[in-house]
Amino acid sequence: MRRHGSSLLKDITFKSPQTDNDWIDYFQLRWKLLRKPWGQPPGSERDELEKNSYHIMALDQTGQTVGVARIHQGENNTAQIRYMAVLDSLQQTGIGSQLLERLEKQAEDWNTETIWLNARNTALGFYIKKGYIKLASAHKLYDLIPHTKIEKRMHTS
């Protein structure tokens, strides 16, 4: 049964993966939610920027990984969000918002001016509510999943 936002969030822990088991769980959830449904093999959820990225994961009270996200620095004071996912059963509970908030905090720490991503069109509403704006249509992942390039300008001092 889905609990609403704040009552559920008090039982969720957010952290960057540290141990070998953290990394296994982190990448396993990424693959399970973002690649497996489209017949992609394990390993397809990773890329060459993993070691130079900031990773965040959400764990429930039993220690199960229930959400993951990543941000990496780009050129010209930009950063890109990739691989953000929350278990379907826990969407709209605030976990995604908390993951995004932590990615944006990291971007601020890097003095990022603009965060961008290619969002799945099914997630556009979430990002628009968080202040992101649509730029253009992007690729269709596996010729099946339409994406839109979006961005958010950060407050710079």
Residue frames as a rotation matrix with the C-alpha (Angstrom) as fourth column:
MET 1
0.578 0.816 0.000 0.00
0.816 -0.578 0.000 0.00
0.000 0.000 -1.000 0.00
ARG 2
-0.242 -0.652 0.718 1.30
0.636 -0.666 -0.390 3.42
0.733 0.363 0.576 -0.96
ARG 3
0.200 0.216 -0.956 1.74
0.886 -0.456 0.082 5.86
-0.418 -0.863 -0.283 1.90
HIS 4
0.852 0.159 0.498 1.65
0.393 -0.824 -0.408 9.55
0.346 0.543 -0.765 1.20
GLY 5
0.441 -0.724 0.531 4.83
-0.012 -0.596 -0.803 11.65
0.898 0.348 -0.271 1.06
SER 6
0.010 -0.577 0.817 5.90
-0.789 -0.507 -0.348 12.79
0.615 -0.641 -0.460 4.50
SER 7
0.629 0.230 0.743 4.84
-0.700 0.583 0.412 9.66
-0.339 -0.779 0.528 6.41
LEU 8
0.941 -0.319 0.111 6.83
0.335 0.840 -0.426 7.48
0.043 0.439 0.898 4.02
LEU 9
0.512 -0.789 0.339 9.82
-0.065 -0.430 -0.901 9.79
0.856 0.439 -0.272 3.68
LYS 10
0.449 -0.358 0.818 10.65
-0.889 -0.270 0.370 9.61
0.088 -0.894 -0.440 7.38
ASP 11
0.679 -0.159 0.717 11.49
-0.138 0.931 0.337 5.92
-0.721 -0.328 0.610 6.76
ILE 12
0.874 -0.360 0.326 13.71
0.425 0.242 -0.872 6.61
0.236 0.901 0.364 3.74
THR 13
0.391 -0.848 -0.359 17.48
0.204 -0.301 0.932 7.08
-0.898 -0.437 0.056 3.96
PHE 14
0.986 -0.155 0.057 19.41
0.012 -0.277 -0.961 8.91
0.164 0.948 -0.272 1.24
LYS 15
0.427 -0.904 0.026 23.11
-0.166 -0.050 0.985 8.32
-0.889 -0.425 -0.172 0.73
SER 16
0.329 -0.461 -0.824 25.82
-0.934 -0.032 -0.355 8.01
0.137 0.887 -0.442 -1.87
PRO 17
0.958 -0.013 -0.285 26.82
0.014 1.000 -0.001 4.42
0.285 -0.003 0.959 -2.56
GLN 18
0.388 -0.850 0.358 29.99
-0.921 -0.336 0.199 3.53
-0.049 -0.406 -0.912 -0.65
THR 19
-0.161 -0.442 0.882 30.36
-0.486 0.814 0.319 -0.22
-0.859 -0.378 -0.346 -0.18
ASP 20
-0.966 -0.189 -0.177 30.54
-0.251 0.514 0.820 -2.91
-0.064 0.837 -0.543 -2.83
ASN 21
-0.583 0.808 0.079 27.03
0.772 0.582 -0.254 -4.02
-0.251 -0.087 -0.964 -1.81
ASP 22
0.011 0.547 -0.837 25.74
0.082 -0.835 -0.544 -0.44
-0.997 -0.063 -0.053 -2.14
TRP 23
-0.496 -0.294 -0.817 27.07
-0.716 -0.395 0.576 -0.27
-0.492 0.871 -0.015 -5.70
ILE 24
-0.977 0.193 0.092 25.63
0.214 0.867 0.451 -3.69
0.007 0.460 -0.888 -6.59
ASP 25
-0.249 0.947 -0.203 22.18
0.787 0.076 -0.612 -2.64
-0.565 -0.312 -0.764 -5.29
TYR 26
-0.088 0.140 -0.986 22.43
-0.208 -0.971 -0.120 0.79
-0.974 0.195 0.115 -6.94
PHE 27
-0.712 -0.262 -0.652 23.27
-0.668 -0.036 0.744 -0.54
-0.218 0.964 -0.149 -10.40
GLN 28
-0.884 0.440 0.156 20.84
0.454 0.888 0.067 -3.45
-0.109 0.130 -0.986 -10.05
LEU 29
-0.026 0.923 -0.383 17.91
0.539 -0.310 -0.783 -1.08
-0.842 -0.227 -0.490 -9.48
ARG 30
-0.204 -0.124 -0.971 19.02
-0.582 -0.782 0.222 1.16
-0.787 0.611 0.087 -12.34
TRP 31
-0.948 -0.180 -0.264 19.09
-0.319 0.560 0.765 -1.83
0.010 0.809 -0.588 -14.69
LYS 32
-0.699 0.711 0.075 15.82
0.638 0.667 -0.385 -3.28
-0.324 -0.221 -0.920 -13.37
LEU 33
0.134 0.833 -0.537 13.87
0.436 -0.536 -0.723 -0.04
-0.890 -0.137 -0.435 -13.87
LEU 34
0.301 -0.059 -0.952 15.58
-0.515 -0.850 -0.110 1.63
-0.802 0.524 -0.286 -16.82
ARG 35
-0.454 -0.576 -0.680 16.92
-0.882 0.183 0.434 -1.17
-0.125 0.797 -0.591 -19.02
LYS 36
-0.886 0.044 0.462 15.46
-0.017 0.992 -0.126 -4.62
-0.464 -0.120 -0.878 -18.27
PRO 37
0.052 0.996 0.076 11.87
0.053 0.074 -0.996 -3.76
-0.997 0.056 -0.049 -19.37
TRP 38
0.662 0.134 -0.737 13.25
-0.664 -0.349 -0.661 -3.11
-0.346 0.927 -0.142 -22.87
GLY 39
0.980 -0.171 0.103 15.30
0.194 0.931 -0.309 -6.29
-0.043 0.323 0.946 -23.06
GLN 40
0.502 -0.849 0.166 18.65
-0.535 -0.455 -0.712 -4.63
0.679 0.269 -0.683 -22.41
PRO 41
0.370 -0.412 -0.833 21.40
0.494 0.846 -0.199 -6.70
0.787 -0.338 0.516 -20.78
PRO 42
0.858 -0.222 -0.464 22.94
0.389 -0.311 0.867 -6.05
-0.337 -0.924 -0.180 -17.37
GLY 43
-0.260 -0.964 -0.049 25.76
0.772 -0.238 0.589 -3.56
-0.580 0.115 0.806 -17.83
SER 44
-0.290 0.224 0.930 23.72
0.801 -0.475 0.364 -1.38
0.524 0.851 -0.042 -20.22
GLU 45
0.779 0.617 -0.112 22.77
0.551 -0.589 0.591 0.80
0.299 -0.522 -0.799 -17.23
ARG 46
0.409 -0.739 -0.535 26.35
0.442 -0.353 0.825 2.06
-0.798 -0.574 0.182 -16.92
ASP 47
0.907 -0.211 0.364 28.53
0.273 -0.361 -0.892 4.39
0.320 0.908 -0.270 -18.95
GLU 48
0.099 -0.995 0.011 32.04
0.731 0.065 -0.679 5.81
0.675 0.076 0.734 -19.05
LEU 49
-0.193 -0.158 0.968 31.20
-0.240 -0.949 -0.203 8.70
0.952 -0.271 0.145 -16.68
GLU 50
0.639 0.558 -0.530 30.31
0.314 0.440 0.841 6.66
0.703 -0.704 0.106 -13.58
LYS 51
0.096 -0.693 -0.715 33.57
0.986 0.167 -0.030 7.32
0.140 -0.702 0.699 -11.72
ASN 52
-0.889 -0.431 0.156 33.38
0.423 -0.902 -0.082 11.07
0.176 -0.007 0.984 -12.36
SER 53
-0.220 0.912 0.346 29.77
-0.021 -0.359 0.933 11.47
0.975 0.198 0.098 -11.22
TYR 54
-0.806 0.162 0.569 27.83
-0.589 -0.138 -0.796 12.13
-0.051 -0.977 0.207 -8.03
HIS 55
-0.495 0.616 -0.613 25.48
0.082 0.735 0.673 9.25
0.865 0.283 -0.414 -7.21
ILE 56
-0.648 0.380 0.660 22.60
-0.759 -0.251 -0.601 9.18
-0.062 -0.890 0.451 -4.74
MET 57
-0.612 0.480 -0.628 20.38
0.123 0.843 0.524 6.30
0.781 0.244 -0.575 -3.65
ALA 58
-0.149 0.671 0.727 17.24
-0.940 -0.324 0.107 6.00
0.307 -0.667 0.678 -1.54
LEU 59
-0.784 -0.117 -0.609 16.80
0.032 0.973 -0.229 3.05
0.619 -0.199 -0.760 0.83
ASP 60
0.309 0.933 0.183 13.67
-0.325 -0.077 0.943 1.99
0.894 -0.350 0.279 2.66
GLN 61
0.408 -0.090 0.908 13.56
-0.910 -0.120 0.397 0.98
0.073 -0.989 -0.131 6.33
THR 62
0.902 -0.090 0.423 14.63
-0.004 0.976 0.216 -2.58
-0.432 -0.196 0.880 5.43
GLY 63
-0.049 -0.987 -0.153 17.69
-0.178 -0.142 0.974 -1.35
-0.983 0.075 -0.169 3.53
GLN 64
0.099 0.153 0.983 16.24
0.862 0.481 -0.161 -2.10
-0.498 0.863 -0.084 0.09
THR 65
-0.852 -0.392 -0.346 17.28
0.134 -0.803 0.580 0.36
-0.506 0.448 0.737 -2.62
VAL 66
0.040 0.978 0.203 14.11
0.756 0.103 -0.646 2.05
-0.653 0.179 -0.736 -3.86
GLY 67
0.971 0.238 0.007 15.49
0.185 -0.732 -0.656 4.99
-0.151 0.638 -0.755 -5.88
VAL 68
0.023 -0.997 0.080 18.66
0.794 0.067 0.604 6.04
-0.607 0.050 0.793 -7.67
ALA 69
0.970 0.215 0.109 20.00
0.235 -0.736 -0.635 9.06
-0.056 0.641 -0.765 -9.53
ARG 70
0.048 -0.999 0.020 23.22
0.892 0.052 0.449 10.50
-0.449 -0.004 0.893 -10.94
ILE 71
0.984 0.106 -0.142 24.64
0.031 -0.891 -0.453 13.86
-0.175 0.441 -0.880 -12.00
HIS 72
0.127 -0.982 0.143 27.92
0.906 0.173 0.387 14.66
-0.405 0.080 0.911 -13.72
GLN 73
0.160 -0.184 -0.970 29.65
-0.047 -0.983 0.179 17.86
-0.986 0.017 -0.166 -14.68
GLY 74
0.568 0.027 0.823 29.72
0.803 0.203 -0.560 19.00
-0.183 0.979 0.094 -18.27
GLU 75
-0.501 -0.763 0.408 31.33
0.842 -0.538 0.030 21.82
0.197 0.359 0.912 -20.16
ASN 76
-0.620 0.170 0.766 30.70
0.076 -0.959 0.274 25.54
0.781 0.228 0.582 -19.61
ASN 77
-0.902 0.190 0.388 29.40
-0.427 -0.252 -0.868 25.24
-0.067 -0.949 0.309 -16.02
THR 78
0.116 0.944 -0.308 26.72
-0.873 0.245 0.422 22.71
0.474 0.220 0.853 -16.89
ALA 79
-0.777 -0.237 0.584 25.76
-0.485 0.816 -0.314 19.40
-0.402 -0.527 -0.749 -15.31
GLN 80
-0.303 0.663 -0.685 23.66
-0.689 0.344 0.638 16.55
0.658 0.665 0.353 -16.65
ILE 81
-0.176 0.384 0.906 21.28
-0.777 0.512 -0.368 14.33
-0.605 -0.769 0.208 -14.72
ARG 82
-0.278 0.114 -0.954 21.02
-0.715 0.639 0.284 10.73
0.642 0.761 -0.096 -15.87
TYR 83
-0.511 0.011 -0.859 19.63
0.161 0.983 -0.083 7.42
0.844 -0.181 -0.505 -14.69
MET 84
-0.794 0.328 0.511 17.05
-0.606 -0.370 -0.704 8.77
-0.042 -0.869 0.493 -12.24
ALA 85
-0.278 0.708 -0.649 14.49
-0.199 0.618 0.760 6.15
0.940 0.341 -0.031 -11.21
VAL 86
-0.606 0.236 0.760 12.19
-0.773 0.049 -0.632 5.24
-0.187 -0.970 0.153 -8.33
LEU 87
-0.913 0.341 0.225 10.32
0.340 0.939 -0.043 1.97
-0.226 0.038 -0.973 -7.87
ASP 88
-0.622 0.734 0.271 6.92
0.084 -0.282 0.956 2.27
0.778 0.617 0.114 -9.58
SER 89
0.152 0.749 -0.645 5.12
0.757 0.331 0.563 1.44
0.635 -0.574 -0.517 -6.33
LEU 90
0.050 -0.218 -0.975 6.83
0.885 -0.443 0.145 4.38
-0.463 -0.870 0.171 -4.59
GLN 91
-0.722 -0.228 0.654 6.43
0.569 -0.734 0.372 7.05
0.395 0.640 0.659 -7.24
GLN 92
-0.046 0.660 0.750 4.59
-0.028 -0.751 0.660 10.21
0.999 0.009 0.053 -6.17
THR 93
0.665 0.209 -0.717 5.72
0.667 0.264 0.697 9.76
0.335 -0.941 0.036 -2.55
GLY 94
0.942 -0.334 0.041 8.43
-0.327 -0.881 0.343 12.44
-0.079 -0.336 -0.939 -2.55
ILE 95
0.473 -0.812 0.342 11.40
0.411 0.546 0.730 10.12
-0.780 -0.204 0.592 -3.06
GLY 96
0.234 -0.355 0.905 12.07
0.959 -0.068 -0.275 11.42
0.159 0.932 0.324 -6.57
SER 97
0.812 0.113 0.572 11.82
0.088 -0.994 0.072 15.00
0.577 -0.008 -0.817 -5.32
GLN 98
0.839 -0.527 0.138 14.36
-0.234 -0.120 0.965 14.28
-0.492 -0.841 -0.224 -2.60
LEU 99
0.269 -0.756 0.597 16.74
0.788 0.529 0.316 12.61
-0.555 0.385 0.738 -5.05
LEU 100
0.376 -0.063 0.925 16.46
0.760 -0.550 -0.347 15.58
0.530 0.833 -0.159 -7.40
GLU 101
0.966 0.001 0.258 16.99
-0.140 -0.837 0.528 18.05
0.216 -0.547 -0.809 -4.56
ARG 102
0.597 -0.788 0.153 20.23
0.101 0.263 0.959 16.30
-0.796 -0.557 0.237 -3.63
LEU 103
0.131 -0.531 0.837 21.45
0.978 0.207 -0.021 16.31
-0.162 0.822 0.546 -7.25
GLU 104
0.612 0.167 0.773 20.68
0.420 -0.897 -0.139 20.02
0.670 0.410 -0.619 -7.50
LYS 105
0.944 -0.329 0.030 22.55
-0.178 -0.427 0.886 20.67
-0.279 -0.842 -0.462 -4.24
GLN 106
0.247 -0.887 0.390 25.59
0.618 0.454 0.641 18.89
-0.746 0.082 0.661 -5.69
ALA 107
0.230 -0.102 0.968 25.29
0.908 -0.335 -0.251 21.03
0.350 0.937 0.015 -8.84
GLU 108
0.925 0.113 0.362 25.27
-0.014 -0.943 0.332 24.14
0.379 -0.312 -0.871 -6.64
ASP 109
0.698 -0.714 0.042 28.39
0.055 0.112 0.992 22.89
-0.714 -0.691 0.117 -4.84
TRP 110
-0.037 -0.692 0.721 30.03
0.893 0.300 0.334 22.62
-0.448 0.656 0.607 -8.28
ASN 111
-0.353 0.016 -0.935 28.91
-0.083 -0.996 0.014 26.21
-0.932 0.083 0.353 -9.10
THR 112
-0.646 0.228 0.728 26.85
0.735 0.442 0.514 24.88
-0.205 0.867 -0.454 -11.99
GLU 113
-0.840 0.368 -0.399 24.92
-0.406 -0.914 0.012 27.47
-0.360 0.172 0.917 -13.96
THR 114
0.047 0.861 -0.507 22.62
-0.992 0.099 0.076 25.08
0.116 0.499 0.859 -15.84
ILE 115
-0.581 -0.062 0.811 21.42
-0.239 0.966 -0.097 21.52
-0.778 -0.250 -0.576 -15.22
TRP 116
-0.084 0.576 -0.813 20.08
-0.996 -0.032 0.080 19.64
0.020 0.817 0.577 -18.21
LEU 117
-0.616 -0.092 0.782 18.77
-0.187 0.982 -0.032 16.20
-0.765 -0.166 -0.622 -19.01
ASN 118
-0.652 0.501 -0.569 16.93
-0.548 0.207 0.810 14.19
0.524 0.840 0.139 -21.60
ALA 119
-0.616 0.498 0.610 13.78
-0.556 0.273 -0.785 13.29
-0.558 -0.823 0.109 -19.69
ARG 120
-0.827 0.503 0.253 11.43
0.563 0.729 0.390 10.52
0.012 0.465 -0.885 -20.63
ASN 121
-0.659 0.609 0.441 8.24
-0.205 -0.710 0.674 12.21
0.723 0.354 0.593 -21.79
THR 122
0.245 0.768 -0.592 6.32
0.449 0.452 0.771 10.30
0.860 -0.454 -0.234 -19.11
ALA 123
0.026 -0.327 -0.945 8.38
0.996 -0.073 0.052 12.17
-0.086 -0.942 0.324 -16.46
LEU 124
-0.496 -0.291 0.818 8.15
0.534 -0.845 0.023 15.67
0.684 0.448 0.575 -17.96
GLY 125
0.480 0.784 0.393 5.40
0.112 -0.499 0.860 16.81
0.870 -0.369 -0.327 -15.59
PHE 126
0.690 -0.309 -0.654 7.58
0.722 0.235 0.651 15.99
-0.047 -0.922 0.385 -12.59
TYR 127
-0.340 -0.940 -0.011 10.48
0.931 -0.338 0.140 18.08
-0.136 0.038 0.990 -13.86
ILE 128
-0.266 0.325 0.908 8.31
0.394 -0.823 0.410 20.99
0.880 0.467 0.091 -15.02
LYS 129
0.797 0.597 -0.090 6.92
0.282 -0.237 0.930 21.25
0.533 -0.767 -0.358 -11.47
LYS 130
0.510 -0.700 -0.499 10.54
0.746 0.072 0.662 21.47
-0.428 -0.710 0.559 -10.26
GLY 131
0.518 -0.225 -0.825 11.34
-0.152 -0.974 0.170 24.44
-0.842 0.037 -0.539 -12.48
TYR 132
-0.565 -0.700 0.436 12.76
0.307 0.312 0.899 22.73
-0.766 0.642 0.038 -15.56
ILE 133
0.245 0.620 -0.746 11.83
-0.574 -0.527 -0.627 24.05
-0.781 0.581 0.226 -18.99
LYS 134
0.553 0.036 0.832 11.46
0.520 0.765 -0.379 22.18
-0.651 0.642 0.405 -22.28
LEU 135
-0.220 -0.696 -0.684 14.10
-0.361 -0.593 0.720 22.90
-0.906 0.405 -0.121 -24.89
ALA 136
-0.171 0.106 -0.980 13.50
-0.979 0.092 0.180 20.42
0.110 0.990 0.088 -27.71
SER 137
0.919 0.394 0.032 12.54
-0.394 0.919 -0.010 16.89
-0.033 -0.003 0.999 -28.57
ALA 138
-0.121 -0.969 0.217 15.40
-0.896 0.200 0.397 14.49
-0.428 -0.146 -0.892 -27.97
HIS 139
-0.772 -0.308 -0.556 16.09
-0.556 0.752 0.355 10.91
0.309 0.583 -0.752 -28.94
LYS 140
0.563 0.826 0.041 13.76
-0.782 0.516 0.350 7.91
0.267 -0.229 0.936 -28.75
LEU 141
-0.372 -0.729 0.575 15.52
-0.869 0.491 0.061 5.38
-0.327 -0.477 -0.816 -26.54
TYR 142
-0.742 -0.018 0.671 15.43
0.089 0.988 0.125 1.94
-0.665 0.152 -0.731 -28.19
ASP 143
-0.912 0.410 0.020 13.13
-0.101 -0.270 0.958 3.55
0.398 0.871 0.288 -30.79
LEU 144
-0.238 0.846 -0.477 10.39
0.716 0.485 0.502 3.24
0.656 -0.222 -0.721 -28.16
ILE 145
0.246 0.277 -0.929 10.77
0.938 -0.308 0.157 5.80
-0.243 -0.910 -0.335 -25.37
PRO 146
0.343 -0.105 0.934 10.47
0.523 -0.804 -0.283 9.45
0.780 0.585 -0.220 -26.43
HIS 147
-0.048 -0.475 -0.879 12.61
0.952 -0.288 0.104 11.95
-0.303 -0.831 0.466 -24.53
THR 148
0.775 0.219 0.593 12.66
0.390 -0.904 -0.175 15.75
0.497 0.367 -0.786 -24.31
LYS 149
-0.384 -0.919 -0.094 15.72
0.754 -0.253 -0.606 17.85
0.533 -0.303 0.790 -23.57
ILE 150
0.774 0.617 0.138 15.02
0.374 -0.622 0.688 20.08
0.510 -0.481 -0.713 -20.56
GLU 151
-0.379 -0.925 -0.015 17.06
0.567 -0.219 -0.794 22.42
0.731 -0.309 0.608 -18.41
LYS 152
0.803 0.482 -0.352 17.03
0.574 -0.463 0.675 24.44
0.162 -0.744 -0.648 -15.23
ARG 153
0.058 -0.754 0.654 19.12
0.063 -0.651 -0.756 27.54
0.996 0.085 0.010 -14.65
MET 154
0.151 -0.110 -0.982 20.64
0.948 0.299 0.113 27.59
0.281 -0.948 0.149 -11.20
HIS 155
0.980 0.131 0.151 20.83
0.070 -0.932 0.356 30.62
0.187 -0.338 -0.922 -8.96
THR 156
0.146 -0.985 -0.086 24.39
0.845 0.170 -0.507 31.79
0.515 0.001 0.857 -9.09
SER 157
0.648 0.074 -0.758 25.87
0.630 -0.612 0.478 34.23
-0.428 -0.788 -0.443 -6.61
